[in-house]
Amino acid sequence: MNKAFDRSAGIVFLAIGAAFAFGSRSISSSAYGSNVGPSIFPLILGMILMLLSARLIYEAIKYPNNKNDSSKPKLDYKRFGIIVAATILYGLSMEHIGYVISTFLFLLIGFQTMQRDRWVSAIIISALFSGGVYYLFVVVLQGSLPGLPDWLGL
């Protein structure tokens, strides 16, 4: 564990979270056809990022210093590249194939990139998460997300 890096990253992400939360106040409070304003999502994301960053800073300060461990962690560029490519494709495909399908595929790729042998649980978690978030945001909160594509005929 690199305490200096973790502490620095925690401070940077804390500042980014604060910027998200502060910047969300300048977004209009209502959106056409939605009872959930566009400022809610960045505000919640900023608050979550600030909480996680505070936790990272706390853990970096609390973690004992181990001078004997001089081994550097091995960087996994292949997994990193797969996740970056999946994120880019996720952003580009959401309008064409809808939120539920694109989020399901993105999560499935992400789970399989991190741990290949758990197909069934990855499919179940990806489906429940993408469908659950869509239901919560669109049906319960009456927001708007890209639905299923028209070419599916559903």
Sequence and secondary structure as in RCSB ss.txt:
>XXXX:A:sequence
MNKAFDRSAGIVFLAIGAAFAFGSRSISSSAYGSNVGPSIFPLILGMILMLLSARLIYEAIKYPNNKNDSSKPKL
DYKRFGIIVAATILYGLSMEHIGYVISTFLFLLIGFQTMQRDRWVSAIIISALFSGGVYYLFVVVLQGSLPGLPD
WLGL
>XXXX:A:secstr
  HHHHHHHHHHHHHHHHHHHHHHTTS S BTTBSS TTHHHHHHHHHHHHHHHHHHHHHHHS   TT       
 HHHHHHHHHHHHHHHHHHHHH HHHHHHHHHHHHHHHH TT HHHHHHHHHHHHHHHHIIIIIIS      S G
GG  
